[in-house]
Amino acid sequence: MTYLIVFVAALSAFMIGGLWYSPIMFLNIWSKASANDPKSEEGRHPVRVFGLSFLFSLIAAISLFNFLGPQPSLQEAIKTSLLIGICFVATSFGINYQFSHKSMILWLIDAGYHCVQFLTMGLIFGLWH
């Protein structure tokens, strides 16, 4: 496994998440839909939140890299990444969100992030060789 490519893919997911859940994009809508106060720090230490978020991004990147193989074609990387993001992650969120009575807007934001996350990592893996 090429450590640099996996690190770059994980970093891209982490950076997209930072932008996705920022005031520039979806923070205000997401906060309202999730009944989450972004200013409340109760139980959320930034080092823990960001550290675990990057660790989870790294695990996702390692897993996708291993699933795609070391030199996937761009077309295969895009197709597989979208399949994983939409058909596995987004649908799994959808099931959980239905049973926990969360809104479709929240689902679109959260599932949308993961679809973009996997697509971006797939693009990196498909282009990097």
Order of alpha helices (4+ residues) and beta strands (2+ residues): alpha-alpha-alpha-alpha-alpha-alpha
